[in-house]
Amino acid sequence: MLELCYKYIGWETRAHLMMILCMATVFVCQPMLHVSASAASLMEEEKTVASYDMAVGGTQTFELTDEEGEEVIVTVSELPSIGRVANGAYQISFTSPTKWEAGYKITVSNNRITSAYDKYYKVYSGSISSDKLKIDSAIQATYTFEHNILFHSASRGVRSILNGNKIDVSTI
């Protein structure tokens, strides 16, 4: 069949048909490229871990997206101390604006979490029960609790991980 087409159609016509086919392919595929770019930008916007830079110090605030797609606010504050960078005490605070705020303090010495203390929570809706603060390892501390709203209960928490010269904070 193709041989018959090639007999009756000159090379110029074939080149024009090929160009039209290529242009049609580009126009058909263009929306797919746009969606991919949008998906990539959404991934960048939806941060799930706050990374506090201990070298900068002070108070640093981050806006994240939790596992339910809601915006949450993380604040890490360096508490006054004397010593070298990465040694000191830090206040970890995590806020889900319509539900709860929870936090605790950690002491860092020689790039290790040596203590986790002064846990607290504030409830904006529902109630909190079974709260526990623990040091999971030399570089990780976790504060967990049950958040209860009406007949729904969900395990929630805040985790801090030492990562070089940073403290990575996330919800669990």
C-alpha positions as CSV (number, residue, x, y, z in Angstrom):
1,M,0.0,0.0,0.0
2,L,2.8,2.4,0.9
3,E,4.5,1.6,-2.4
4,L,1.4,2.8,-4.3
5,C,1.4,6.0,-2.3
6,Y,5.0,6.7,-2.9
7,K,4.5,6.1,-6.7
8,Y,1.8,8.8,-6.9
9,I,3.1,11.3,-4.3
10,G,6.3,13.2,-4.9
11,W,9.1,13.6,-2.4
12,E,8.0,17.3,-1.7
13,T,4.5,16.2,-0.8
14,R,5.9,13.4,1.4
15,A,8.1,16.1,3.2
16,H,5.0,18.3,3.7
17,L,3.0,15.4,5.2
18,M,5.9,14.5,7.5
19,M,6.1,18.1,8.7
20,I,2.3,18.2,9.3
21,L,2.5,14.9,11.3
22,C,5.4,16.3,13.4
23,M,3.5,19.5,14.1
24,A,0.4,17.6,15.1
25,T,2.4,15.4,17.5
26,V,3.9,18.5,19.2
27,F,0.4,20.1,19.6
28,V,-1.1,16.9,21.0
29,C,1.8,16.4,23.4
30,Q,2.1,20.0,24.6
31,P,-0.7,19.7,27.3
32,M,1.1,16.7,28.8
33,L,4.3,18.6,29.1
34,H,2.5,21.4,30.9
35,V,0.9,19.1,33.4
36,S,4.3,17.6,34.2
37,A,5.7,21.0,34.9
38,S,2.8,21.8,37.1
39,A,3.2,18.6,39.0
40,A,6.8,19.3,39.6
41,S,6.1,22.8,40.9
42,L,3.5,21.3,43.3
43,M,6.0,18.9,44.6
44,E,8.4,21.8,45.4
45,E,5.6,23.7,47.2
46,E,4.6,20.8,49.4
47,K,7.5,20.6,51.9
48,T,7.1,18.1,54.6
49,V,10.4,18.6,56.6
50,A,11.6,21.8,58.1
51,S,15.4,22.1,58.2
52,Y,16.7,24.4,61.0
53,D,20.3,25.6,60.3
54,M,22.2,25.5,63.6
55,A,25.0,27.6,62.1
56,V,22.6,30.4,61.5
57,G,20.9,30.0,64.9
58,G,18.2,32.2,66.3
59,T,14.5,31.6,65.6
60,Q,13.6,30.0,62.2
61,T,10.0,29.5,61.1
62,F,8.8,27.2,58.3
63,E,5.5,26.5,56.6
64,L,5.0,22.9,55.6
65,T,2.2,20.6,54.3
66,D,1.2,17.7,56.5
67,E,0.1,14.2,55.4
68,E,-3.5,15.5,55.2
69,G,-2.5,18.3,52.9
70,E,-3.0,21.0,55.5
71,E,-0.6,23.8,56.2
72,V,1.4,23.6,59.4
73,I,3.9,25.9,61.0
74,V,7.2,24.8,62.5
75,T,9.3,27.1,64.7
76,V,12.7,26.2,66.0
77,S,14.4,28.6,68.4
78,E,17.9,28.5,69.8
79,L,17.8,28.9,73.6
80,P,20.5,31.1,75.2
81,S,23.7,29.2,75.9
82,I,27.4,29.5,75.8
83,G,29.3,27.2,73.6
84,R,30.2,26.3,70.0
85,V,27.8,25.8,67.2
86,A,25.7,22.6,67.4
87,N,26.0,22.6,71.2
88,G,23.1,24.2,72.9
89,A,19.4,23.9,73.7
90,Y,16.6,24.3,71.1
91,Q,12.8,24.8,71.4
92,I,10.9,22.7,68.8
93,S,7.4,24.0,68.1
94,F,4.9,22.5,65.6
95,T,1.5,24.1,64.9
96,S,-1.5,22.8,63.0
97,P,-3.4,26.1,63.2
98,T,-7.0,24.7,63.5
99,K,-6.1,21.5,65.5
100,W,-3.1,21.7,67.9
101,E,0.3,23.0,68.8
102,A,2.9,20.8,70.3
103,G,6.6,21.1,71.2
104,Y,9.5,20.3,73.4
105,K,13.1,21.3,74.1
106,I,16.2,19.4,73.2
107,T,19.8,19.7,74.3
108,V,22.5,19.0,71.8
109,S,26.1,18.3,72.8
110,N,28.9,17.0,70.4
111,N,26.3,16.5,67.6
112,R,24.1,14.2,69.8
113,I,20.7,14.8,71.4
114,T,21.5,14.4,75.1
115,S,18.1,15.3,76.5
116,A,14.5,16.0,75.4
117,Y,12.3,17.8,78.0
118,D,9.6,20.3,78.7
119,K,7.0,18.8,76.4
120,Y,3.8,20.7,75.9
121,Y,0.6,20.8,73.8
122,K,-2.2,23.2,73.2
123,V,-5.5,21.9,71.7
124,Y,-7.6,24.1,69.4
125,S,-10.1,21.4,68.5
126,G,-10.8,18.0,70.1
127,S,-8.5,16.7,72.8
128,I,-5.0,15.1,73.2
129,S,-4.1,12.0,75.2
130,S,-1.3,9.5,75.7
131,D,1.5,12.0,75.0
132,K,5.1,10.7,75.2
133,L,8.4,12.4,74.6
134,K,11.5,10.2,74.1
135,I,15.0,10.1,72.6
136,D,14.9,7.4,69.9
137,S,18.6,7.5,69.2
138,A,21.6,9.8,69.6
139,I,20.3,11.9,66.7
140,Q,16.5,11.6,67.0
141,A,13.8,12.7,69.5
142,T,10.1,12.1,69.1
143,Y,7.0,13.5,70.8
144,T,3.8,11.4,70.1
145,F,0.2,11.7,71.2
146,E,-3.3,10.8,70.2
147,H,-5.4,13.7,68.8
148,N,-9.2,13.0,69.3
149,I,-11.9,14.9,67.4
150,L,-15.5,13.7,68.0
151,F,-15.4,10.0,67.2
152,H,-12.1,10.0,65.3
153,S,-8.7,9.4,66.9
154,A,-5.4,9.8,65.1
155,S,-1.8,9.2,66.2
156,R,0.2,12.4,65.7
157,G,3.6,13.8,66.7
158,V,6.7,15.8,66.1
159,R,10.1,14.4,65.3
160,S,13.5,16.1,65.3
161,I,16.5,14.6,63.6
162,L,20.1,15.9,63.8
163,N,21.4,16.0,60.2
164,G,24.9,17.4,60.2
165,N,24.6,21.1,61.1
166,K,20.8,21.1,60.8
167,I,17.8,19.9,62.9
168,D,15.2,18.4,60.6
169,V,11.7,18.6,62.0
170,S,8.6,16.8,60.7
171,T,5.2,15.6,61.7
172,I,4.5,11.9,62.2
